[in-house]
Amino acid sequence: YNMKRAFRLLSILFLVSILGALPISAQWIQQTGPHSNERFIKVRFVDDKIGWIVGVSGLYKTTDGGITWARQDTTGGWCGCLLALSQDTIVFSTGIPSRRRSTNGGAKWETVGSDSFFCEAMSFANRVVGYAVGASTSSPPFPGVVKKTTDGGAHWSTIMKDTILDSYGVSFVTSQIGWMLTYPGLMYKT
């Protein structure tokens, strides 16, 4: 009986030592961004090659999986929201008061919001219907705000304001079903 236990224990230790040498889980490898001293805040990829990162000095795009980056927009600031709906349509918020949008992969950008809304998070149910949550910065205590777009981020309307405190997370699975996180750690569903 003791010999069987000893054999099982040795077998388990042998397997653990072999499996420990094999990569059995995903490995993270540090990547080089466009600037080594830049503070990047958000990252979004649409596939394994095309993606965007945004930092305090602007927005950058890669088409080779992050090996090289090209600056696309110099509107810097604290970016709360960055969403890539496709290779062509990208929406991001540069903080207060601007939201920016491109429909040609970032070659040209337009301002699609200019108000006292600080975007914390965005979620699109599909390529046209999306929601943004954050806070109004017009006056303390900075009430929560929910905005909605029905045209892929070109126009935004406020659908809820002043009812809750700062909203900082949102996820929609359809154009009608979604969840939102608010301060101080509350969750709402619609």
JOMOZI-V30873 format. One record per helix or strand of 3 or more residues. SS is the DSSP state (H for helix, E for strand). FROM is the first residue (numbers start at 1). TO is the last residue. Records with the same first field share a line. If there is no record, write none. Layout:
# JOMOZI-V30873
SS = FROM-TO, FROM-TO
This chain:
# JOMOZI-V30873
H = 2-21
E = 40-45, 51-55, 58-62, 70-73, 81-84, 90-93, 97-102, 110-115, 117-124, 130-136, 144-149, 157-161, 167-172, 178-182, 186-189
